[in-house]
Every structure is written in C-alpha cells, then in structure tokens.
Amino acid sequence: MENINNQVLSVRQLLALTRLSIPTYQRPYRWGARNITDLLADLVIHQNKSAYRLGSVVFHQHTDKDGKLDIVDGQQRTLTLMLTVKALIEVLDEENRDRKEKVTKFQRQDIRQQLEALREPIHDFMKRTHFPSRASEVNLRRNYLELHRTVARSEFDEQKIDFLLNKCQVVCFVLEDISEAFQFFDSQNARGRDLAPHDLLKAFHLREFAEHEACRKAEAVDHWERLPSRGGPVCSDSFWV
C-alpha cells in the first residue's frame, strides 16, 4: 500500500483508500445538523481557493496481512465526507436512470469518472463496516438523507463538487504502535466533540484484547453499547445495507 504517513490527501484520495476501518474502541458517530451545515458552508466560502485543509486524520496501521487502516482521529469528518460522496453517486445514478430529463448537474466527464472511481471503495467500506451503536445508525441515516437533499439541488454545482473532491484536503498521520494510537485517541483535537469518560474507559479496556480474541471483543462492545447510558438497545442491522 502507498505510504500516506505525513502526506496531504485530497478528499478523493482519502476515500479511495481500500483498507479504511473503524476500530471497536471508537465512540459513536455523533455529527449533527450543525456540523453538516458548517461543512457545506466551508465549501461555499472557500471554493475559490486553490486548496482548503479540512484538518488531519490519524490512522493506526495494522501490521498483519490485512493491513487495515483504523481511523483513530477524524472518524466524524471522514464518515461525513463519505456520506456526501455516496449521496453524489446516488444523484448521478438517478440522473442516468431518468433518460427523459436533461442532465444538468454532471456535464463534466472528469467529475463523472472521479465519482465512478469512488463507487467501489465506498461500497466495500460500507459492506464490511458495522456500527454497534444505535446512535451511530440513526445519525448516519439522518445525515445521509439531509446530504442527499442538499447535493441534489442545482446550486450544488460541479464547481462545488470539484472543490470537494480535489481541493479539500486532509493531512494523514499513520501510527503502527497501538499505544501511540490510543494516546492520539485520548487527546482528540479540539475541532471534534470532547470524549466522554465512558468513551475513554471503553477504549482503554478494548485495546487490551489480543488479536485472537476478536469474538470476545465484539461481545464486549455489544454489551457496552446496550447499557442505558449509551442510548438504548443496539440495532442489529447495519445502516450501510
């Protein structure tokens, strides 16, 4: 796999990574309407810039044959970007299916090709990713519907799409030591929401499971997320399906 440590990646390059993973110790996905509004407002405010930094993403690189890239810091932002591009791909499909209507949004062939290239890695990520928290399921579905409505509008034109895919960037850091990765998780940057004490407690204990105890780890996560303080029972079906 290409070395992405200390590299600046565009959103398109970030979402094209084939081994992205959400580790079990991560807190639920909690971005809401305000975060979505701020992200989309950034596209309007900065779209004439040659580049715009969205922040950083910290990964823990597994050293086994799978080589998974666990997202240690930047989960909220990365998942929201993925939802946005997924919504754009769906809008593209809707336009392609409706042959009676004149296609007005996707006239640039390069934009079409870039979205098509992201279809498979996003689909694969969604297929293998399951969220044990009902809060994540609800927030992901709600935000996707809102993003779909937004990107389907005519004012979300190809200039904004191009800016999002190619000029919005993140700085990537890759750690191979799980202890260092946890330290980053412990000190999430100020742009995200503060970690609750139970998030840190769960993460601290889950990282002590050995690789061969994956089933026990999954059971522990399931039990933890079912506790009343986590927002109710777990939804067994994945949002992505």
DAUR-V555760 format. One record per residue. N is the residue number from 0. RES is the residue in one letter. PHI is phi in radians with two decimals (* if undefined). PSI is psi in whole degrees, -180 to 180 (NA if undefined). Layout:
# DAUR-V555760
N|RES|PHI|PSI ; N|RES|PHI|PSI
This chain:
# DAUR-V555760
0|M|*|144 ; 1|E|-1.05|139 ; 2|N|-1.31|117 ; 3|I|-1.91|3 ; 4|N|-1.11|132 ; 5|N|1.07|27 ; 6|Q|-1.88|150 ; 7|V|-1.67|122 ; 8|L|-2.04|143 ; 9|S|-1.27|165 ; 10|V|-1.01|-40 ; 11|R|-1.07|-42 ; 12|Q|-1.22|-38 ; 13|L|-1.07|-49 ; 14|L|-1.31|-14 ; 15|A|-1.45|-10 ; 16|L|-1.08|132 ; 17|T|-1.60|-7 ; 18|R|-2.13|27 ; 19|L|-1.10|143 ; 20|S|-2.62|149 ; 21|I|-1.79|114 ; 22|P|-1.19|156 ; 23|T|-1.15|-24 ; 24|Y|-1.43|-4 ; 25|Q|-1.16|148 ; 26|R|-1.26|166 ; 27|P|-1.12|161 ; 28|Y|-1.34|119 ; 29|R|-2.21|8 ; 30|W|-1.07|141 ; 31|G|-2.10|-165 ; 32|A|-1.05|-38 ; 33|R|-1.11|-42 ; 34|N|-1.12|-40 ; 35|I|-1.12|-45 ; 36|T|-1.06|-44 ; 37|D|-1.11|-42 ; 38|L|-1.09|-47 ; 39|L|-1.22|-33 ; 40|A|-1.12|-36 ; 41|D|-1.03|-37 ; 42|L|-1.10|-39 ; 43|V|-1.26|-45 ; 44|I|-1.18|-39 ; 45|H|-1.89|8 ; 46|Q|-1.16|-14 ; 47|N|-1.61|0 ; 48|K|-1.39|156 ; 49|S|-1.27|-25 ; 50|A|-2.82|153 ; 51|Y|-2.49|123 ; 52|R|-1.47|126 ; 53|L|-1.61|-7 ; 54|G|2.21|-155 ; 55|S|-2.15|159 ; 56|V|-2.26|128 ; 57|V|-1.88|129 ; 58|F|-2.00|150 ; 59|H|-1.85|117 ; 60|Q|-1.53|117 ; 61|H|-1.25|144 ; 62|T|-1.71|1 ; 63|D|-1.40|-176 ; 64|K|-1.15|-26 ; 65|D|-1.25|-33 ; 66|G|1.02|37 ; 67|K|-1.03|148 ; 68|L|-1.91|93 ; 69|D|-1.25|131 ; 70|I|-1.43|108 ; 71|V|-1.51|-43 ; 72|D|-2.38|130 ; 73|G|1.94|13 ; 74|Q|-1.07|-47 ; 75|Q|-1.04|-47 ; 76|R|-1.16|-45 ; 77|T|-1.13|-44 ; 78|L|-1.13|-37 ; 79|T|-1.17|-41 ; 80|L|-1.08|-39 ; 81|M|-1.14|-41 ; 82|L|-1.07|-40 ; 83|T|-1.11|-46 ; 84|V|-1.22|-37 ; 85|K|-1.03|-42 ; 86|A|-1.13|-40 ; 87|L|-1.11|-40 ; 88|I|-1.12|-39 ; 89|E|-1.15|-40 ; 90|V|-1.11|-41 ; 91|L|-1.04|-45 ; 92|D|-1.09|-40 ; 93|E|-1.09|-41 ; 94|E|-1.17|-38 ; 95|N|-1.17|-33 ; 96|R|-1.29|-32 ; 97|D|-1.64|84 ; 98|R|-1.25|-16 ; 99|K|-1.34|-25 ; 100|E|-1.62|143 ; 101|K|-1.24|128 ; 102|V|-1.30|121 ; 103|T|-2.02|-26 ; 104|K|-1.41|-46 ; 105|F|-1.89|76 ; 106|Q|-1.64|-25 ; 107|R|-1.42|124 ; 108|Q|-1.16|-34 ; 109|D|-1.14|-37 ; 110|I|-1.15|-43 ; 111|R|-1.02|-46 ; 112|Q|-1.15|-38 ; 113|Q|-1.16|-41 ; 114|L|-1.16|-41 ; 115|E|-1.09|-37 ; 116|A|-1.16|-26 ; 117|L|-1.54|-10 ; 118|R|-1.02|-50 ; 119|E|-1.19|-49 ; 120|P|-1.08|-36 ; 121|I|-1.20|-43 ; 122|H|-1.06|-45 ; 123|D|-1.11|-41 ; 124|F|-1.07|-46 ; 125|M|-1.14|-35 ; 126|K|-1.17|-37 ; 127|R|-1.67|-6 ; 128|T|-1.77|127 ; 129|H|-2.25|137 ; 130|F|-1.85|120 ; 131|P|-1.25|-15 ; 132|S|-1.66|130 ; 133|R|-1.13|-32 ; 134|A|-1.04|-41 ; 135|S|-1.10|-46 ; 136|E|-1.00|-47 ; 137|V|-1.15|-46 ; 138|N|-1.19|-39 ; 139|L|-1.09|-46 ; 140|R|-1.14|-45 ; 141|R|-1.06|-47 ; 142|N|-1.18|-36 ; 143|Y|-1.09|-44 ; 144|L|-1.09|-41 ; 145|E|-1.16|-43 ; 146|L|-1.14|-37 ; 147|H|-1.10|-43 ; 148|R|-1.08|-39 ; 149|T|-1.23|-49 ; 150|V|-1.28|-17 ; 151|A|-1.35|-16 ; 152|R|-1.26|152 ; 153|S|-1.12|-29 ; 154|E|-1.25|-18 ; 155|F|-1.50|77 ; 156|D|-1.56|-175 ; 157|E|-1.18|-25 ; 158|Q|-1.12|-44 ; 159|K|-1.19|-39 ; 160|I|-1.11|-45 ; 161|D|-1.08|-43 ; 162|F|-1.08|-44 ; 163|L|-1.08|-48 ; 164|L|-1.28|-39 ; 165|N|-2.01|-20 ; 166|K|-2.00|-18 ; 167|C|-1.41|132 ; 168|Q|-2.33|159 ; 169|V|-2.28|152 ; 170|V|-1.70|128 ; 171|C|-1.80|136 ; 172|F|-2.20|133 ; 173|V|-2.08|126 ; 174|L|-2.02|139 ; 175|E|-1.78|-15 ; 176|D|-1.64|123 ; 177|I|-1.12|-32 ; 178|S|-1.14|-42 ; 179|E|-1.14|-39 ; 180|A|-1.08|-41 ; 181|F|-1.16|-36 ; 182|Q|-1.08|-40 ; 183|F|-1.12|-42 ; 184|F|-1.06|-40 ; 185|D|-1.12|-32 ; 186|S|-1.98|53 ; 187|Q|-0.91|142 ; 188|N|-1.21|164 ; 189|A|-1.19|-17 ; 190|R|-1.23|-29 ; 191|G|-1.52|179 ; 192|R|-1.36|147 ; 193|D|-1.10|144 ; 194|L|-1.30|138 ; 195|A|-1.39|156 ; 196|P|-0.97|-38 ; 197|H|-1.21|-26 ; 198|D|-1.11|-45 ; 199|L|-1.17|-39 ; 200|L|-1.12|-45 ; 201|K|-1.06|-47 ; 202|A|-1.08|-41 ; 203|F|-1.07|-43 ; 204|H|-1.34|-39 ; 205|L|-1.13|-31 ; 206|R|-1.23|-13 ; 207|E|-1.46|-11 ; 208|F|-1.19|140 ; 209|A|-1.36|164 ; 210|E|-1.03|-36 ; 211|H|-1.38|-1 ; 212|E|-1.79|33 ; 213|A|-1.03|-39 ; 214|C|-1.16|-43 ; 215|R|-1.13|-37 ; 216|K|-1.10|-44 ; 217|A|-1.08|-40 ; 218|E|-1.12|-40 ; 219|A|-1.12|-44 ; 220|V|-1.07|-45 ; 221|D|-1.06|-44 ; 222|H|-1.11|-44 ; 223|W|-1.06|-45 ; 224|E|-1.26|-16 ; 225|R|-1.46|-11 ; 226|L|-1.14|146 ; 227|P|-0.94|-34 ; 228|S|-1.19|-12 ; 229|R|-1.68|3 ; 230|G|1.75|23 ; 231|G|1.88|-176 ; 232|P|-1.20|159 ; 233|V|-1.40|140 ; 234|C|-1.50|122 ; 235|S|-1.33|-24 ; 236|D|-1.59|140 ; 237|S|-1.31|145 ; 238|F|-1.03|-35 ; 239|W|-1.25|-23 ; 240|V|-1.22|NA
